[in-house]
């Protein structure tokens, strides 16, 4: 199996390996500010609502009140508007900067956390369906460990709705097609190992 190991995350992930576990692939999400399709709708709507809100405040001193909220609500609403239009993009970028992925001979590891590091793992023998979302022209893509419905919810940015736990994923990774094939090969090797050892592996 060919290997592509991201040297920038190798040291972080190798400390999480168990004895006898082999690191097959590692990566991280794409860095920087990223706009999703939803943002091209949400930002203009947010600007429109924000403009109406500011106009209603300015009109307070020169005309009749137009949906003018109590003074105590002004600052929180402005902070919410700032987060929606600007702040969330920087938070999302920082979260991705602190996220690392690894595929080993036994499992998939997702290490993330802005302030407190946490690890999520999926044993290869327990791996559910995996869906590769269509990569971008530069090869960047997302692998969702779940059904196509989970992948659709991710694409719609509706994860966590319908009382459903968001599926784990390798988000916005470089050369996603290669990572996807590497996972399939690791899963196949894991199943063969289970058959040889006499254990049942799903």
N, C-alpha and C positions, 0 to 999 in steps of 0.2 A: 504494500500500500504506500503510495507516495505521501510525503509529509510536507505540510506548510506550517511552520511554527512561528508565531509572531514573537520576535525577541523581546519586544517591549512589555509583554505580559507573561513571558515564560517564567521568570523568577517568582512572580506573584502566584501563579497557578501551580508551579511545581511543588511548592510547600504544602499544598493540599492533597497531594497524591498519597495513596496508601502503599505499603510495601508490595512490590511486584506489579504495581500499576504503571502502565506506559502512557506517556503523553503523545497523542497522535496528531492533534491539531489545537491551536489556540488562536484567539482573535478578540476583537473588541468592536463596539459599534462605531459607526462613522462619527467623526468629531464635528464640532461647530454648530452654528444655528441652522436648523432644518425646518422648512415649512412643509406641512402635509397638505393634502388636497383640502381638508376641512378648514385649514387656516385661511384659504383664499375666499371662503365664504364668511367665516367667523370674524375676521378682522374688519372688513367693510361694515358688517352689521354692528360690531362693537364700536367702531368710529361713529356710525350714525347715531346709535343710542347715547354714546358719550357726548356727541355734539348737541343732541336734544337736551341732555341733562345740564350741560354747561350753559346753554342758551336760556334754560328755565331759571338758572341761578342768576344770570346777568339781568334777566327781565324783572327780577324781584325789586330792583332799585328804581326801575323806570316805568313800570306798568303793573297790571294786575298779576297776581300769582298764577303761574302755569305749572301745575304738578310739582310745586316746590317742596322738597322734603324737609323735615326738621333739621336744625343745624347739626345735631349730634350724628345724623346719618351721612352728612356730606363727606367727611374724611374717610370713613370706611368704604363708601361707594367709590370714591376716587382711587383708593388703594386697590380695590377689586378690579376697577377698570384698568389701572396701570399693570396689574399682574396679568390680566387677560390679554392685553395688547402687547406687552413688552416682557414683563418679568418671567412668565412661564417658559419663554423660549430659552432664556439663560439658565433657568433651573433644569430644563430638559437636557440642555447641552452639558451641564455639569454632571448630571446623573449618568449620561452616556460616557462621559470622560472617566467616571469612577467604576464603570462596568467592564468585566472581563469574562471571556468564555473559554472553555476548554473541553475537548473531547479526549477521553482516555480509553484504554482497552476495556474498561468496566462501566463507565458512566459518562454523563454530560454534567459539567459543573458551570454554574452561573454565579459569579461573585459580584456583588453590587452593594451600594449604600453610600449616601452622601456623608453621613456623620458616623455611622456604625456599620462596619463591614458585616455582611451576611452572605451565606452560601446556600444555594438551592441546587439540588442534584436530582438527576433521573438515572436510575440504573438502566443499562441497555436492555436487560431482560424484561424491564417493565415499561419500555418505551411505547407510548401510544402511537397513533398515526402521526406522521410528520408531513407538513405541507410547505413547499417552497413557493413563496410569492414571487411573481415575475420580477426578475432582477432588472435594475436600471441599465442603461447603456454602458456604464462603467463597471458593471458586474456586481454592484452593491445590491443586496437583497436581504430578506428576512425569512427565517425558517421557524415555523410555528409547530410546536409539539402538541398536536390536537387534531380535531376534525377540520373539514373545510369550513364548517360553521364558525369554529374558533378563529380561523384565518379571516373570514369575512368580517367578524366583529372587530378584529384587530385593524383591518383596513378601514372600516367605518369609524374607528376610534370610539367604539361602543363597548369596550371590554368591561366586564364587571356588571353589565346590565343583565336583565332577565334572571337575576339571582344566580348568576353563573360565575365561578371562580375564573379569573383570566388565565389563559393557557401560558405556560412557559414558552420562551422564544429566544432565538438568537437574532437580535434586531439590527438591521442595517450593517451587515458584515460585508467585508470585501470578499470578492470571489465566492459569492454565496453558492454558486453551482458546484464548485469544487468541494466546499464544506458539506453540502448536501450529499454528494456522492461518497465522501469519506465516512459520513455517519452511516450510510447504508452498508458500506463495506465493513465497518466495525460491527454493525448489528449482525451481519451475516456471519462474520468470524466468531462473534459471541455465541450465536446459535449453534454453530458447528462445534465449538468448545463444549457447550452444554450437552450435545448429543454424544460426543466422545466420552465425556465423564459420566454419562448415564443419567444426567439430570434433565428434567423437562424445562425448557426455556421458551417462554412465549415470544 
